Amino acid sequence: MKKKVLLFCDPGIDDSLAIIYVLLHPDIELVGLVTSYGNVSREQTTANAAYLLSLIGREDIPVIRGAYRPFSGESNVYYPEIHGENGMGPIQPPKSFLQASTFSMGKVIDIMDEHKNELIMVDVGRSTTLAIVCNIGEERMEQIQGYYIMGGAFFVPGNVTPVAEANFYGDPVASNYIMMHAKNVTLCPLNVTKDALITETIIEEIAAVSQNPFRNLIKDIFMYYYQAYQKLIPKITGTPLHDVLTVMVVANPELLHYVYRPVSVATEGVSRGESIADFRALPHTNGNWVKIGWELNQNLFVERFKQIMISAVAMN
């Protein structure tokens, strides 16, 4: 049976590659994309998502408008040097997609009610929208099969501040709420996603498959991302695909080694966005325990990534 995934995202190059991966995976059914502010504005992430769906003829998948700013009401900070002005590097989706048909958040309720215990929620963007959904009602949330979240950093440097990862930093109040209340959470922090490296050579192999409906953009957006990372980390040999790893773990949990701990997120001051796990010998048992990705099997990650991005395309 296919895994039914509702994907919360803010495309964004890494998000775009994650969407492509999910669309191509034969064992995953994408039941909706929930877009929000993050790498670029909500309006642009929504247009980017609709554009990607159009390339593979999947306009039947609903695109749902999520949050447009964090709970704090602060002004959004975007990163054009990483993702480009419109979120997809050098690729400019036609402006017509800014008026693409979309749904309000009420559609999330419909999807939850339709799929009940089969639904998996994956969040690779800011936590605001998922936190809103978590407030819908305890009974509905208990029917969610599991949550897969890209966020946090444990005992490794952050990528926005010395201690904070971008998604948790973007809305730490929302991230903390999810860590405290959502059940069956699998967290993919920078600990593992920083090692999820894909090289230019692998991307060239993928882009060379003639049946690939994304072949005209995948190499261009990857190279934009790679060049941005080379400026940040000059000796890096590939690009870490944080969001791609998170969606991959849904169908490939064996990619990671895990630890189980209560997690909280600092909401203020110089530690804002810092993810904190209770590693005491006897952590507070009344905390909400989170399954934390701790180590990545990098070779298996590359193998499984290529398997879907090349083999699955060739079979379609």
LINWONOR-V468766 format. One record per residue. N is the residue number from 1. RES is the residue in one letter. PHI is phi in degrees with one decimal (* if undefined). D_FIRST is the distance of its C-alpha to the first C-alpha in whole Angstrom. Layout:
N&RES&PHI&D_FIRST ; N&RES&PHI&D_FIRST
This chain:
1&M&*&0 ; 2&K&-68.3&4 ; 3&K&-82.0&7 ; 4&K&-89.9&9 ; 5&V&-116.9&12 ; 6&L&-104.9&16 ; 7&L&-103.5&18 ; 8&F&-93.9&22 ; 9&C&-154.9&24 ; 10&D&-144.7&28 ; 11&P&-63.6&28 ; 12&G&75.7&30 ; 13&I&-64.9&29 ; 14&D&-61.4&27 ; 15&D&-60.0&25 ; 16&S&-60.9&25 ; 17&L&-66.3&24 ; 18&A&-66.2&21 ; 19&I&-62.6&20 ; 20&I&-59.1&20 ; 21&Y&-59.1&18 ; 22&V&-64.1&15 ; 23&L&-63.1&16 ; 24&L&-88.9&16 ; 25&H&-74.5&13 ; 26&P&-70.1&10 ; 27&D&-105.6&7 ; 28&I&-122.6&9 ; 29&E&-108.7&10 ; 30&L&-80.6&13 ; 31&V&-97.2&14 ; 32&G&173.6&18 ; 33&L&-117.8&20 ; 34&V&-107.9&23 ; 35&T&-105.9&26 ; 36&S&-146.5&29 ; 37&Y&-61.5&32 ; 38&G&161.7&32 ; 39&N&-68.0&33 ; 40&V&-142.6&35 ; 41&S&-67.9&35 ; 42&R&-61.0&33 ; 43&E&-59.6&34 ; 44&Q&-76.4&33 ; 45&T&-63.3&30 ; 46&T&-66.5&29 ; 47&A&-63.4&31 ; 48&N&-63.3&29 ; 49&A&-63.9&25 ; 50&A&-62.8&26 ; 51&Y&-63.9&28 ; 52&L&-61.7&25 ; 53&L&-63.7&23 ; 54&S&-66.9&25 ; 55&L&-66.0&26 ; 56&I&-113.5&22 ; 57&G&68.6&23 ; 58&R&-115.1&20 ; 59&E&-66.7&23 ; 60&D&-71.1&20 ; 61&I&-76.8&19 ; 62&P&-70.2&21 ; 63&V&-105.0&23 ; 64&I&-115.1&25 ; 65&R&-79.2&28 ; 66&G&-97.8&28 ; 67&A&-68.6&31 ; 68&Y&-110.2&34 ; 69&R&-162.5&36 ; 70&P&-72.1&36 ; 71&F&-57.8&37 ; 72&S&-68.1&40 ; 73&G&79.1&41 ; 74&E&-65.0&42 ; 75&S&-67.5&42 ; 76&N&-72.9&39 ; 77&V&-112.2&40 ; 78&Y&-109.0&38 ; 79&Y&-129.3&38 ; 80&P&-62.3&39 ; 81&E&-69.0&41 ; 82&I&-99.1&37 ; 83&H&-113.2&35 ; 84&G&88.5&38 ; 85&E&-62.1&39 ; 86&N&-108.8&36 ; 87&G&94.9&33 ; 88&M&-123.1&32 ; 89&G&58.3&36 ; 90&P&-81.0&37 ; 91&I&-81.7&35 ; 92&Q&-115.6&36 ; 93&P&-57.2&34 ; 94&P&-51.8&36 ; 95&K&-60.8&37 ; 96&S&-60.1&36 ; 97&F&-72.7&33 ; 98&L&-67.0&35 ; 99&Q&-109.9&35 ; 100&A&-63.0&31 ; 101&S&-66.9&29 ; 102&T&-136.2&28 ; 103&F&-120.4&27 ; 104&S&-83.3&28 ; 105&M&-64.1&27 ; 106&G&-58.8&26 ; 107&K&-64.9&23 ; 108&V&-62.3&22 ; 109&I&-61.3&22 ; 110&D&-60.0&21 ; 111&I&-66.1&18 ; 112&M&-62.7&18 ; 113&D&-71.2&19 ; 114&E&-70.9&16 ; 115&H&-104.0&13 ; 116&K&41.1&15 ; 117&N&-68.8&13 ; 118&E&-91.5&10 ; 119&L&-78.2&12 ; 120&I&-115.8&13 ; 121&M&-104.7&17 ; 122&V&-118.7&18 ; 123&D&-121.1&22 ; 124&V&-114.6&24 ; 125&G&-124.3&27 ; 126&R&-62.7&29 ; 127&S&-84.1&28 ; 128&T&-56.4&30 ; 129&T&-65.7&28 ; 130&L&-63.7&25 ; 131&A&-63.8&28 ; 132&I&-61.7&29 ; 133&V&-62.9&25 ; 134&C&-65.3&26 ; 135&N&-90.9&29 ; 136&I&-64.8&27 ; 137&G&162.1&27 ; 138&E&-60.7&26 ; 139&E&-62.6&24 ; 140&R&-65.1&22 ; 141&M&-67.4&22 ; 142&E&-68.2&21 ; 143&Q&-86.1&18 ; 144&I&-73.7&16 ; 145&Q&-65.3&14 ; 146&G&-179.5&16 ; 147&Y&-119.9&18 ; 148&Y&-122.2&19 ; 149&I&-128.4&22 ; 150&M&-92.8&25 ; 151&G&176.3&28 ; 152&G&87.6&31 ; 153&A&-160.2&33 ; 154&F&-117.8&34 ; 155&F&61.2&37 ; 156&V&-134.4&37 ; 157&P&-63.1&39 ; 158&G&-75.6&37 ; 159&N&-114.1&37 ; 160&V&-119.9&39 ; 161&T&-126.4&41 ; 162&P&-57.5&42 ; 163&V&-122.4&40 ; 164&A&-114.5&37 ; 165&E&-85.8&34 ; 166&A&-60.9&34 ; 167&N&-65.3&31 ; 168&F&-70.9&33 ; 169&Y&-69.9&36 ; 170&G&-62.6&35 ; 171&D&-151.7&35 ; 172&P&-65.1&35 ; 173&V&-64.0&36 ; 174&A&-66.3&32 ; 175&S&-62.1&31 ; 176&N&-64.0&33 ; 177&Y&-60.6&31 ; 178&I&-65.5&28 ; 179&M&-62.3&29 ; 180&M&-82.1&30 ; 181&H&-122.6&28 ; 182&A&-72.1&24 ; 183&K&-100.6&22 ; 184&N&56.9&20 ; 185&V&-92.0&21 ; 186&T&-108.7&21 ; 187&L&-104.8&24 ; 188&C&-109.5&24 ; 189&P&-87.7&28 ; 190&L&-60.0&30 ; 191&N&-46.2&31 ; 192&V&-102.3&28 ; 193&T&-70.6&27 ; 194&K&-65.4&31 ; 195&D&-96.5&30 ; 196&A&-82.9&27 ; 197&L&-90.5&30 ; 198&I&-120.0&29 ; 199&T&-95.7&32 ; 200&E&-60.6&34 ; 201&T&-60.8&33 ; 202&I&-64.7&29 ; 203&I&-64.0&29 ; 204&E&-63.1&32 ; 205&E&-61.2&30 ; 206&I&-66.6&27 ; 207&A&-67.3&29 ; 208&A&-79.2&31 ; 209&V&-72.6&28 ; 210&S&-63.3&29 ; 211&Q&-79.6&25 ; 212&N&-71.6&25 ; 213&P&-69.3&25 ; 214&F&-106.4&26 ; 215&R&-62.3&29 ; 216&N&-80.0&32 ; 217&L&-124.6&31 ; 218&I&-61.9&29 ; 219&K&-70.4&32 ; 220&D&-63.8&34 ; 221&I&-72.7&32 ; 222&F&-62.8&32 ; 223&M&-65.2&35 ; 224&Y&-60.8&36 ; 225&Y&-65.2&34 ; 226&Y&-61.9&36 ; 227&Q&-64.5&39 ; 228&A&-65.1&39 ; 229&Y&-68.3&38 ; 230&Q&-63.8&41 ; 231&K&-71.9&43 ; 232&L&-79.7&42 ; 233&I&-132.6&41 ; 234&P&-54.4&43 ; 235&K&-94.7&42 ; 236&I&-66.4&39 ; 237&T&-101.2&37 ; 238&G&-164.8&34 ; 239&T&-112.6&32 ; 240&P&-75.1&30 ; 241&L&-101.2&27 ; 242&H&-57.6&26 ; 243&D&-73.7&23 ; 244&V&-62.2&22 ; 245&L&-57.8&21 ; 246&T&-62.2&20 ; 247&V&-72.6&17 ; 248&M&-65.4&17 ; 249&V&-64.6&17 ; 250&V&-56.4&13 ; 251&A&-98.0&11 ; 252&N&-133.8&15 ; 253&P&-61.3&16 ; 254&E&-71.7&19 ; 255&L&-65.1&21 ; 256&L&-121.2&23 ; 257&H&-99.8&25 ; 258&Y&-121.9&25 ; 259&V&-126.1&28 ; 260&Y&-119.0&27 ; 261&R&-152.7&30 ; 262&P&-66.3&31 ; 263&V&-130.2&32 ; 264&S&-132.9&34 ; 265&V&-129.0&35 ; 266&A&-68.2&39 ; 267&T&-109.4&40 ; 268&E&-141.6&43 ; 269&G&70.7&46 ; 270&V&-67.7&46 ; 271&S&-94.3&43 ; 272&R&-48.6&41 ; 273&G&84.5&37 ; 274&E&-69.5&37 ; 275&S&-91.1&34 ; 276&I&-124.4&36 ; 277&A&-109.4&34 ; 278&D&-88.1&36 ; 279&F&-100.9&37 ; 280&R&-64.6&39 ; 281&A&-58.0&39 ; 282&L&-127.2&39 ; 283&P&-63.7&37 ; 284&H&-60.2&37 ; 285&T&-73.0&34 ; 286&N&-86.8&34 ; 287&G&-77.0&33 ; 288&N&-87.6&29 ; 289&W&-75.9&28 ; 290&V&-120.7&26 ; 291&K&-87.0&24 ; 292&I&-102.9&26 ; 293&G&-64.7&25 ; 294&W&-116.3&28 ; 295&E&-138.4&28 ; 296&L&-109.0&26 ; 297&N&-84.5&26 ; 298&Q&-65.9&27 ; 299&N&-64.3&27 ; 300&L&-67.7&23 ; 301&F&-58.0&23 ; 302&V&-62.1&24 ; 303&E&-60.7&23 ; 304&R&-69.8&19 ; 305&F&-62.3&21 ; 306&K&-64.4&22 ; 307&Q&-56.5&19 ; 308&I&-80.6&17 ; 309&M&-72.5&21 ; 310&I&-110.0&22 ; 311&S&-65.2&20 ; 312&A&-65.0&17 ; 313&V&-65.3&20 ; 314&A&-62.7&22 ; 315&M&-80.1&19 ; 316&N&-78.6&19
